[in-house]
Every structure is written in structure tokens, then in C-alpha cells.
Amino acid sequence: MLKKPCRILMDLAGPKLRTGRVTKEASVMKITPKMNDYGEMISPSLIWICSSASTPLPPHLSMDAILCVEKELLKDIEVGDTLTLIDARGNKRSIKVRMMEHVNTANCGFVGECSRTAFVKLGTKLYLKKKNRKTSVGRVVKMPTSEPFIMLNTGDLLTIFRKSCLPTEGLATVKFDSAWITCSSDHIFNAVKVGEPIAFDDGKIWGKVQEKNANEITVSITRANPLGSRLGSGKSINIPESEVQFKGLTEKDFTDLDFVATHADMVGLSFLRDVNDLITVQHELERRKLSRLGVVLKIETREAFENLPHLLFQAMRFSNPLGVMIARGDLMVECGWSEMASIQEDIMELCRAANIPVIWATQVLESLIKFGFPTRAEITDMASGIRSSCIMLNKGEHIVEAVSALNSILSNCSTKKTKKMLLKLPQLKRFHRAHDEPEGFSSSKLGHFRVCGRDLDVWPRFYFPQSRRRFRATVRMMLDSGSSQPLEPRPVANVLREKDREDDGSYASGGWKSEDGKLSCGYSSFRGKRASMEDFFDVKYQKLMDKQSVFLGYLMVMEVHEQPSILRSIYSKTL
């Protein structure tokens, strides 16, 4: 045993569009014995014979099929009897009763063997012939099967109904023999438009909205597996070009949060879209006094990606430990293949600037986990994942080998080529929450930008001793993105020196200003005694005198108004 602590993360499902329950009733069930390559029977098929579908199968038994028969017939069955039937193809088949199992005091069932292939349908008659020539007759009343699904091919039509308007309730305009499903939320009927793309099951099936009315959406399938794609219950639905008006957590999420708080160290927030969703969660955490519960922001939608600076800023207002997960599955479907590479890089760079840990997730070493051998692309994918703070693996048969392989890959990578997400920076002692102004600090805002009429407010969080070069490059990029005139640095007091100290014990500092006046930035002055400034910045006052220069790095979280793309271009090209 490694004897190392293991943190537990539990997700809240969030407001996600999913397919409703597929209620496809099986009409015919195929019972097949195990055969070798020559068509010779190796072992007969095992059949669980019970009186109702509610009779549970004993956990130590593994059956090939389940037949629910009438109670009168089940009472007459004994071990050693033979049940005969005429299957759906007109062939006579026999089921030999081998043993009886008591499920509980009220229910029991029998294990039967069938040595030939049989096609059994609902209502099939079963004949039980006793030694005294007495014959009992019963019928198959139900055949529980595996999870039902709909088979879809390119060119098929799929109809999505409101839950309250299923075909069985008299929608005469619909062909009942065509494929149809329901959706977990009726918000889709208000958001989707004719001609927009729609994806199912994490992008495995794509379609286009062909028709729409108040209760139905008709989708034409444009992309599916050449042999057909299965669509089952609870599968994801993505409408990347539509805006679904969800509001924060669901009622189920509130219930699940109580369980997460008791049994987990972190909670994952799925399908966040804007700051209002996060505020709802924070109020629930505050009401439950869960200030130590870690919060992981799962970036799964385009809205969450574009609002990431605002989400980080809001998250740091509270004392809960914070992390970000790049959930590449839904994010790829929402944003498209072509943008996925740049988007995940932008997220990592932004979180690195904010000193927020990042979890690299979705299909990491998937082939190795499932089949025991990785693909070349999965190995090179680790080159990007190495820069994150944590890598998440999915479940699978070869998970132990995958963990060992991942450890080997991470250990063998050169540290010179690895750009870690988190820098080892001294933490601020008193500045625990971004909205708390420390003693002696004149304003919670440390800087202010204005680019082409847009305001960018900068908030402090960490102390960077060598950030001046990054800051100059960032300011230059910001100016170039909105103005063709080159930047002319005009230092006012861009470093803190002992000579800058005023008589009242305060320090004043400034920034740069462009000649055309389109961009200006500056620092707020902070006032106070040496002790308060020393505690706040976690820097000994003596360093100010020795090095004559301290730069306050404040490019941690930037609140961008109206155009988040400016922020992405800044971080992707300058950090």
C-alpha cells in the first residue's frame, strides 16, 4: 500500500439536456447456446424462469435469458421437468429444468437449460407434461431485456416530443412507427431553431432540425455509424448554436449536495454557464457552512469558456479551495473539433495566470484503459496534459496498467520542456478573499485598463517578483489589438523605491499611458504603516530597501466587459 491520502471528488449533474427513457418493449427474444467455430454446442443457454419481472435474479447466478410465465404454471414446475414450446419460427424447442432457487420467502424461480437456438415471443405457449400424463399449459407474459435503444442511420428522421405529449396520447400527425424520444427538459423547445445542428450521445450522432412546433422537433440524421448508431436512455443532447435558458442547479443537485458534503472532499459543478450559476452554488455552500469543501468548475459549454474570467473572479470571492476541469467531451461537441485545441490551451494559460489548478480530463489513455494498449496519439496527448495539475483517467478493465503507464510517462518527461500550471509563489497572508480589502489598502482594485472604449478591471491575488516583462508584453498586446499606434511607455513610478515613500508612510505607483490616449493603466496607491504592507504582500520591508524594486504582479484575474476574445488573445500570446 502507498499509504497516501486520496481526495474524493463528486459531481453535481447540473442542468443537462439528455434523452428520456426509451420505452421500447421487446417482442421477440433470441436464446442461443454457446457454440464453437464448427457450430458445435459447448454449453446450453441458461434461462431464469420466474412468475413476474419483479422477482429478482439471485446474485450468484448468471443467466442468458429471463422468461416470466403465469403463476399457475410456475406452481406445477418441479426439478427434472421439461417445458416444450413452439418458437416464433415454428420450431419445437425444449427447456430442461435443472434446479430451483429460493429468492426469498415469497418468491422462487427455476434454472432451465436449452441446447438449441430459440426465438421466443410474448404469448408463447409453454407445455409441461408430467409423468401421470397430466399436462399444464402457460404463457410467456413478459421478457425483461437489456437496456432498450433506437437504431439510427444517416437520413433517418427522429422526433423529439414533450414529456406531456407522447405519441400514445393522440398526436395524429406523427407516424408512430418512426423513431421518437423525449427530452429531460422542455427548455429545448424554446431554444432550438430550424436549421440548427443537434448532437446526441457525446457527438456520436449528428442531425439537423428539420421541423419544429410547440410539442415536437423533427431531426434529420446527418451523421451516424455506417452500420447504424444506437441511441439509448440518458444520453447527452447538445445544441451548440442555441442558448438554453437554464437557471443554476436543479432540485436533484440540491439534494445531492448534502450527500457530497458528507462523503467527499470536492464538488464538481457541471454545465456552468455564467456567474449567476456559480453564485447560486456559493449561496448553498454558505448556507450549509461548507467553507472548506473544494469547488471544481467543469468547463463543458462555450458560455462557460467565454465567461471563465468572470467565473474565476467570482469563485475567488469565497474561501473554498478552487480548481478547474477541462471536460473535453461536451466542450468539443459544443465548440467543434477545429477550436478544441486552442480552447484548452486558453483555459490552461488563463488558469496558470490566476494560479488555479487545472484537471485534464476526458478520454485520456482511453485505448490503454479499455483494451490494454495505447495509441500513439494518446501518448503525445500527454505532452499537453503534463502541464496541468492533475490528469483524470476513466474506469476500465486495464486501469491499473494505465495508472502505471501514466506515472512512467510523467516521470520520464524532461522538466525543462514542461511548463507547469502552478508557480511556487508566496501566498498572501491576509488577502484570503478577493473582495476583502486588507488594512491600509485604499482600494480593492489594483489597476484599470481601457482598450478601445472597453474597461478591463484588474484584481490582485498573488505577488510576482518578476512580472514586469510579462506586464509590458501584455500591455503591448492589448494596445495592438485595438490600436495601430505603437506603445510608448511613459513611466510614472513603475517600481517601488524607498524614495517614493511619502511623508505619511504611503507608497504611490503608476503605469504606462499611450500617446493616443486609447490605453491607460495605473495602480491605486496603498497607504499604511510598514507592518500592514509587510503582512499584506508577504514581503519583508527590508527587501524594498535592498533591491530598490518590487513589482506587484496583478495580471491574475481580469474582468473583461463585452469582448472576452481580447482576454484570450492576451493570455495565449503573452504568458
C-alpha positions in Angstrom: 0.0 0.0 0.0 1.2 3.5 -0.8 -0.3 4.9 2.4 -1.1 8.2 0.8 -4.3 10.3 1.2 -6.8 10.2 -1.6 -9.2 13.1 -2.2 -12.7 12.3 -3.3 -14.5 14.3 -6.0 -18.2 14.0 -6.6 -20.1 15.8 -9.4 -23.4 17.5 -9.4 -25.2 16.6 -12.6 -26.3 20.1 -13.4 -28.9 21.2 -15.9 -28.0 19.0 -18.8 -30.2 18.0 -21.8 -30.5 14.2 -22.0 -32.6 11.8 -23.9 -35.7 10.5 -22.0 -36.4 6.9 -21.2 -36.7 4.7 -24.2 -39.7 2.5 -23.7 -39.2 0.1 -26.5 -40.8 -3.2 -25.5 -39.1 -6.4 -26.7 -41.4 -8.5 -28.8 -39.0 -11.4 -29.6 -36.1 -12.7 -27.6 -33.3 -14.9 -29.1 -32.0 -17.7 -26.9 -28.7 -19.1 -28.1 -26.4 -21.7 -26.6 -22.6 -21.3 -26.7 -21.1 -22.7 -29.9 -17.5 -23.3 -31.1 -16.1 -22.3 -34.5 -17.5 -25.5 -36.0 -21.1 -24.9 -34.9 -20.9 -27.5 -32.2 -22.6 -26.7 -28.8 -20.2 -26.1 -26.0 -22.7 -25.4 -23.3 -26.5 -24.9 -23.3 -28.1 -21.5 -22.7 -29.2 -20.8 -19.1 -32.8 -19.5 -18.6 -34.2 -18.0 -15.4 -37.9 -18.9 -15.2 -40.0 -16.9 -12.7 -43.5 -15.7 -12.2 -43.0 -11.9 -12.6 -40.4 -9.4 -13.6 -40.2 -8.2 -10.0 -38.7 -11.5 -8.9 -35.0 -10.6 -8.6 -32.3 -12.8 -10.1 -30.1 -14.4 -7.4 -26.8 -12.5 -7.4 -24.7 -15.7 -7.8 -26.4 -16.7 -11.0 -25.6 -15.6 -14.5 -28.4 -16.2 -17.0 -28.6 -15.8 -20.7 -32.3 -15.1 -20.7 -35.3 -14.5 -18.4 -38.8 -15.8 -19.0 -41.7 -14.6 -16.9 -44.6 -17.1 -17.0 -48.0 -17.3 -15.5 -48.1 -18.2 -11.8 -50.3 -21.2 -12.3 -47.7 -22.8 -14.5 -44.9 -22.0 -12.1 -46.6 -23.8 -9.2 -46.6 -27.1 -11.2 -42.9 -27.0 -12.2 -40.5 -29.3 -10.5 -36.8 -30.0 -10.9 -36.3 -32.6 -13.7 -39.4 -31.5 -15.7 -39.3 -30.5 -19.3 -41.0 -27.5 -20.8 -41.8 -27.6 -24.6 -42.7 -24.7 -26.8 -43.2 -23.8 -30.5 -41.0 -20.7 -31.1 -41.6 -17.8 -33.4 -40.2 -19.7 -36.4 -42.4 -22.7 -35.9 -39.6 -24.9 -34.5 -40.2 -27.2 -31.5 -37.8 -26.5 -28.6 -37.4 -28.0 -25.1 -36.2 -26.4 -21.8 -34.9 -28.8 -19.2 -35.5 -27.7 -15.6 -32.2 -28.3 -13.6 -32.7 -26.6 -10.2 -34.9 -24.4 -8.1 -33.7 -21.2 -6.3 -35.5 -19.5 -3.4 -35.1 -15.8 -3.9 -37.0 -15.0 -0.6 -39.7 -16.5 1.5 -42.4 -15.4 -1.0 -40.7 -15.9 -4.4 -38.8 -18.7 -6.1 -37.6 -19.4 -9.6 -36.1 -22.2 -11.7 -33.0 -22.5 -13.8 -33.6 -24.2 -17.2 -31.3 -25.3 -20.0 -31.9 -25.1 -23.7 -29.5 -26.7 -26.1 -30.8 -25.2 -29.4 -31.5 -21.7 -30.6 -35.0 -20.5 -30.0 -36.9 -17.3 -30.8 -39.4 -16.7 -28.0 -42.1 -14.0 -28.3 -44.8 -12.7 -25.9 -47.7 -15.1 -25.5 -45.7 -18.2 -26.5 -47.4 -21.3 -25.0 -45.3 -23.5 -22.7 -46.4 -27.1 -22.2 -45.4 -29.0 -19.1 -46.0 -32.8 -19.3 -46.0 -34.8 -16.0 -45.3 -38.5 -15.6 -49.0 -39.0 -14.7 -49.8 -37.7 -18.3 -51.2 -34.5 -16.8 -50.3 -31.5 -19.0 -50.1 -27.9 -17.7 -50.2 -25.0 -20.1 -48.9 -21.5 -19.5 -47.8 -18.4 -21.5 -44.8 -16.1 -21.5 -46.2 -12.9 -20.0 -43.0 -10.8 -20.0 -39.5 -10.8 -21.3 -37.1 -8.4 -19.4 -34.3 -7.5 -21.8 -31.2 -5.3 -21.7 -31.4 -1.6 -22.0 -33.6 -0.7 -25.0 -32.3 1.6 -27.7 -33.2 3.1 -31.1 -31.1 2.3 -34.1 -30.4 5.4 -36.3 -28.8 5.6 -39.7 -27.9 8.6 -41.9 -31.0 10.0 -43.5 -33.4 8.8 -40.8 -35.9 11.1 -39.1 -36.0 11.3 -35.3 -38.9 13.1 -33.5 -38.4 14.7 -30.0 -41.6 15.0 -28.0 -42.5 16.9 -24.9 -43.0 14.6 -22.0 -46.6 15.6 -21.7 -47.3 15.0 -25.4 -46.2 11.4 -26.2 -47.5 9.6 -29.3 -49.8 7.4 -27.2 -51.8 10.5 -26.3 -53.1 11.1 -29.8 -50.7 13.1 -31.9 -52.2 12.1 -35.2 -49.8 14.0 -37.3 -46.9 11.7 -36.4 -46.0 8.3 -37.8 -45.9 6.1 -34.8 -43.6 3.6 -36.4 -40.8 6.2 -36.8 -38.1 6.7 -34.2 -39.0 9.1 -31.4 -37.7 10.1 -28.0 -38.4 12.6 -25.2 -36.0 15.1 -23.6 -35.2 15.6 -20.0 -36.1 19.2 -20.2 -38.7 21.2 -22.2 -36.2 24.1 -22.5 -35.0 22.6 -25.8 -38.4 23.6 -27.4 -37.8 27.3 -26.7 -34.1 27.3 -27.6 -33.6 25.3 -30.8 -34.4 26.7 -34.3 -35.0 25.1 -37.7 -31.7 24.5 -39.5 -29.5 24.3 -36.4 -27.3 21.3 -35.7 -28.0 18.9 -32.9 -25.8 16.2 -31.4 -26.6 13.0 -29.4 -24.5 10.7 -27.2 -21.4 13.0 -27.0 -21.3 13.7 -30.7 -21.6 10.1 -31.9 -24.8 11.0 -33.8 -25.4 14.4 -35.5 -28.5 15.8 -37.1 -30.2 19.0 -38.3 -33.5 20.4 -37.1 -35.9 20.0 -40.0 -39.2 21.0 -38.4 -40.4 22.4 -35.1 -43.7 23.2 -33.4 -44.8 23.7 -29.8 -44.7 20.0 -28.9 -42.4 18.3 -31.5 -39.0 18.7 -33.0 -38.2 16.7 -36.1 -34.5 15.9 -36.7 -32.9 14.6 -39.8 -29.9 12.5 -39.0 -26.8 13.7 -41.0 -24.0 11.7 -39.4 -24.1 8.2 -37.9 -22.2 4.9 -37.9 -22.4 3.3 -41.4 -23.8 0.2 -39.7 -26.2 2.2 -37.6 -25.8 4.0 -34.2 -27.6 3.1 -31.1 -29.4 5.8 -29.1 -30.5 4.8 -25.6 -31.9 6.5 -22.5 -30.0 9.2 -20.6 -27.7 10.1 -23.5 -26.5 13.7 -23.9 -28.1 16.2 -26.2 -26.1 19.1 -27.4 -27.3 22.1 -29.4 -24.1 24.1 -29.9 -25.7 27.1 -31.8 -28.6 27.6 -29.4 -28.8 29.2 -26.0 -30.7 27.1 -23.5 -32.0 29.2 -20.6 -31.1 27.1 -17.6 -31.0 28.5 -14.1 -28.3 27.2 -11.9 -28.7 23.9 -10.1 -31.6 21.6 -10.3 -33.7 20.3 -7.3 -31.8 17.0 -7.5 -28.5 18.8 -7.3 -29.5 20.5 -4.0 -30.3 17.0 -2.6 -27.1 15.6 -3.9 -25.1 18.4 -2.4 -26.0 17.3 1.1 -24.6 13.8 0.4 -21.5 15.3 -1.3 -20.8 17.5 1.7 -20.8 14.4 4.0 -18.8 11.9 1.9 -16.5 13.9 -0.4 -13.7 16.5 -0.3 -14.6 18.3 -3.5 -17.7 19.0 -5.5 -17.7 19.3 -9.3 -20.1 21.8 -10.8 -21.2 20.5 -14.2 -22.5 22.7 -17.1 -21.9 26.1 -15.5 -22.8 28.9 -17.9 -22.4 32.2 -16.2 -21.6 33.9 -12.9 -25.3 33.6 -11.7 -25.0 29.8 -11.8 -21.9 29.9 -9.6 -23.4 32.4 -7.2 -26.3 30.0 -6.6 -23.9 27.3 -5.7 -21.9 29.6 -3.4 -25.1 30.6 -1.5 -25.9 27.0 -1.0 -22.4 26.3 0.3 -22.5 29.3 2.6 -25.9 28.3 3.9 -24.6 24.8 4.7 -21.4 26.3 6.2 -19.2 24.4 3.7 -16.3 26.8 3.5 -13.7 24.0 3.3 -15.4 22.0 0.6 -13.3 22.2 -2.6 -15.1 23.5 -5.7 -14.2 22.3 -9.2 -15.5 24.4 -12.1 -16.2 22.0 -15.0 -15.8 23.9 -18.3 -18.2 22.0 -20.6 -20.0 24.7 -22.6 -19.0 27.6 -24.8 -20.7 30.0 -22.4 -18.6 28.7 -19.5 -15.4 29.1 -21.6 -16.2 32.7 -22.6 -17.2 33.6 -19.1 -14.2 31.9 -17.4 -12.6 35.1 -16.3 -15.8 36.2 -14.6 -16.3 32.7 -13.1 -12.7 32.7 -11.6 -13.2 36.2 -10.3 -16.5 35.2 -8.6 -15.1 31.9 -7.2 -12.1 33.7 -5.6 -14.5 35.9 -3.6 -15.1 32.9 -1.3 -12.7 30.8 0.7 -13.5 27.5 -0.8 -10.5 25.8 -2.5 -10.8 26.2 -6.2 -10.0 24.2 -9.3 -10.9 24.0 -13.0 -11.6 20.9 -15.1 -11.3 20.9 -18.8 -14.1 18.4 -19.7 -13.2 17.9 -23.3 -16.1 15.6 -24.2 -19.0 18.1 -24.1 -16.7 21.0 -24.7 -15.7 19.5 -28.1 -19.3 18.9 -29.1 -20.2 22.5 -28.1 -17.3 24.3 -29.7 -16.3 21.9 -32.6 -13.2 19.9 -33.4 -11.4 22.8 -35.1 -11.5 25.1 -32.0 -10.9 22.4 -29.3 -7.0 22.6 -29.3 -6.9 26.4 -29.0 -9.7 26.5 -26.4 -8.0 24.0 -24.0 -4.7 26.0 -24.3 -6.5 29.2 -23.5 -8.1 27.7 -20.4 -4.7 26.4 -19.2 -3.0 29.7 -19.7 -5.7 31.7 -18.0 -5.8 29.4 -15.0 -2.0 29.4 -14.8 -2.0 33.2 -14.7 -4.6 33.0 -11.9 -2.6 30.3 -10.1 -5.6 27.9 -10.2 -5.0 24.1 -10.6 -6.4 22.5 -13.7 -7.7 18.9 -14.2 -7.0 17.4 -17.6 -10.0 15.1 -18.4 -11.9 13.0 -21.0 -10.5 10.1 -23.0 -7.0 10.2 -21.5 -5.3 6.9 -22.4 -8.7 5.6 -23.3 -7.5 2.7 -25.5 -5.0 1.6 -22.9 -7.7 1.5 -20.2 -10.2 -0.4 -22.3 -8.0 -2.6 -24.5 -4.6 -2.7 -22.8 -2.6 -0.9 -25.5 -2.4 2.8 -26.1 -2.5 4.6 -29.4 0.3 6.9 -30.5 -2.0 9.9 -30.3 -2.8 9.2 -26.7 0.9 9.2 -25.7 1.5 12.5 -27.4 -1.7 13.9 -25.9 0.2 13.6 -22.6 2.6 16.3 -23.8 -0.3 18.7 -23.3 -1.7 17.1 -20.2 1.6 17.2 -18.4 1.3 20.9 -17.9 -1.9 20.5 -16.0 -2.0 20.0 -12.2 -4.0 16.7 -12.4 -4.9 14.1 -15.0 -8.2 12.2 -14.8 -8.5 8.7 -16.0 -11.8 6.9 -16.7 -12.8 3.5 -15.5 -11.8 0.4 -17.4 -10.5 -3.2 -17.3 -6.9 -2.1 -17.5 -7.0 0.9 -15.2 -4.1 -0.3 -13.1 -1.8 -0.6 -16.1 -2.9 2.9 -17.2 -2.0 4.4 -13.9 1.4 2.8 -14.0 1.9 3.9 -17.6 0.9 7.5 -16.8 3.3 7.6 -13.9 6.1 6.4 -16.2 5.3 9.0 -18.8 5.2 11.8 -16.3 8.4 10.7 -14.7 10.3 10.4 -17.9 9.4 13.8 -19.3 12.0 16.5 -19.1 11.3 19.2 -16.6 12.9 21.7 -18.9 10.2 21.2 -21.5 7.4 21.1 -19.0 5.5 24.3 -18.3 3.8 23.7 -15.0 0.4 25.2 -14.4 1.2 26.3 -10.8 4.1 28.5 -9.9 5.5 28.3 -6.4 4.6 31.8 -5.2 4.3 33.1 -1.7 0.7 33.3 -0.7 -0.8 36.4 0.6 -1.4 36.2 4.3 -4.4 38.4 4.8 -5.9 38.6 1.4 -7.9 35.4 1.6 -10.9 36.6 -0.3 -10.7 38.9 -3.3 -13.4 41.2 -2.0 -11.7 41.7 1.4 -9.7 44.9 1.5 -6.6 44.5 3.8 -5.8 47.0 6.3 -4.1 50.1 4.9 -5.2 49.4 1.3 -7.0 52.2 -0.4 -8.9 50.2 -3.0 -9.6 46.6 -3.8 -8.9 47.4 -7.5 -5.2 47.4 -8.2 -5.3 48.6 -11.8 -7.6 49.8 -14.5 -7.3 49.3 -18.3 -9.3 50.9 -21.1 -9.0 49.4 -24.5 -11.0 50.9 -27.4 -13.7 52.1 -25.1 -13.8 48.8 -23.1 -13.0 48.7 -19.4 -10.8 46.0 -18.0 -10.5 45.8 -14.3 -7.6 44.0 -12.7 -7.7 42.4 -9.3 -4.7 41.4 -7.1 -4.2 37.9 -5.7 -0.5 37.0 -5.7 2.8 38.6 -5.5 5.0 38.1 -8.6 8.6 39.2 -8.2 9.5 39.1 -11.9 6.3 40.1 -13.7 7.4 43.4 -15.3 8.4 41.8 -18.5 5.1 39.9 -18.8 3.2 43.1 -18.0 4.9 45.1 -20.6 4.2 42.4 -23.2 0.6 42.2 -22.1 0.0 45.9 -22.3 1.6 46.0 -25.8 -0.6 43.2 -27.0 -3.7 44.9 -25.5 -2.8 48.1 -27.4 -2.0 46.3 -30.6 -5.3 44.5 -30.5 -7.2 47.8 -30.6 -4.8 50.4 -32.0 -2.3 50.5 -34.7 -0.1 53.1 -32.9 2.9 51.6 -31.2 3.1 51.7 -27.5 5.2 54.5 -26.0 6.0 53.6 -22.4 5.7 56.6 -20.1 6.9 55.5 -16.7 5.4 57.4 -13.9 6.5 55.3 -10.9 6.5 51.8 -12.2 8.7 50.5 -9.4 8.5 51.0 -5.7 11.6 52.6 -4.3 12.4 54.0 -0.9 12.5 57.5 -2.3 8.8 57.1 -3.4 7.8 56.8 0.1 5.8 59.9 1.1 5.7 61.6 4.4 2.5 59.9 5.6 4.0 56.4 5.1 2.2 55.6 1.9 3.7 54.5 -1.5 2.4 55.7 -4.8 2.9 53.8 -8.0 1.8 54.2 -11.6 2.0 52.6 -15.0 2.1 53.4 -18.7 0.0 55.5 -21.0 -0.1 55.5 -24.8 0.4 58.7 -26.7 -3.1 58.5 -28.4 -4.7 58.0 -25.0 -6.6 54.9 -26.1 -4.9 52.8 -23.4 -4.1 53.8 -19.9 -3.3 51.8 -16.9 -2.3 52.6 -13.4 -2.0 51.3 -9.8 -4.0 52.5 -6.9 -1.9 53.8 -4.1 -1.8 52.0 -0.8 -1.4 53.7 2.5 -0.4 52.4 5.8 2.4 51.6 8.1 5.3 49.2 7.3 3.8 46.4 9.2 0.5 46.3 7.4 2.2 46.5 4.0 4.6 43.8 5.0 1.8 41.4 6.1 -0.2 42.0 3.0 2.4 41.4 0.4 4.3 38.8 2.5 7.5 40.6 1.7 9.9 41.8 4.3 10.2 45.6 4.2 14.0 45.2 4.1 13.7 43.9 0.5 12.3 47.2 -0.6 15.5 48.9 0.6 17.9 46.3 -0.6 16.6 45.6 -4.1 15.2 49.0 -4.6 12.4 47.5 -6.7 9.3 45.4 -6.2 6.8 44.8 -8.9 3.3 44.0 -7.9 2.0 41.3 -10.3 -1.6 41.8 -10.8 -2.3 40.0 -14.1 -4.1 37.2 -12.2 -7.8 37.7 -13.0 -9.1 40.2 -15.4 -12.7 41.1 -15.7 -13.4 41.7 -19.4 -16.5 43.6 -20.5 -18.2 42.9 -23.8 -15.3 41.1 -25.6 -13.8 38.1 -23.9 -11.8 37.3 -27.0 -9.4 40.1 -26.1 -8.5 38.3 -22.9 -8.0 35.0 -24.7 -5.6 36.6 -27.2 -3.7 38.3 -24.4 -3.1 35.1 -22.4 -2.4 32.8 -25.3 0.3 35.0 -26.7 2.0 36.7 -23.8 2.2 34.3 -20.9 
